[in-house]
């Protein structure tokens, strides 16, 4: 019957909403702890490798040996990586908020009269 279908659909929405809320909570907790997901960490690590390689190649092309310039270059790469990681953490937090909001709306279901 139509009532059963509506009831089943509302139950499915509530389950989806609870899942969204759980995912949102997990993302926010991880972000609040300053932790990256594994894919995010891999992105940061790759960015650091690529920037370090470019900087080293540039300095080598100028004939600058391992020196203070390379240490400064590596410090810049580390600062950029930290900023990138923080940006990813902030994105996770925002995604967590969005998932919790969506989960809350979906879990609430519709109000039938």
Buried (B, 14 or more C-beta within 10 A) or exposed (E): EEEEEEEEEBEEBBEBBBBBBEBBBBBBEBBEEEEBBEEBEEBBEEBBEEBBEEBBEEBEEEEBEEEEBBEEBBEEBEEBBEEBBBEBBEEBBEBBBEBBEBBBEBBEBEEEE
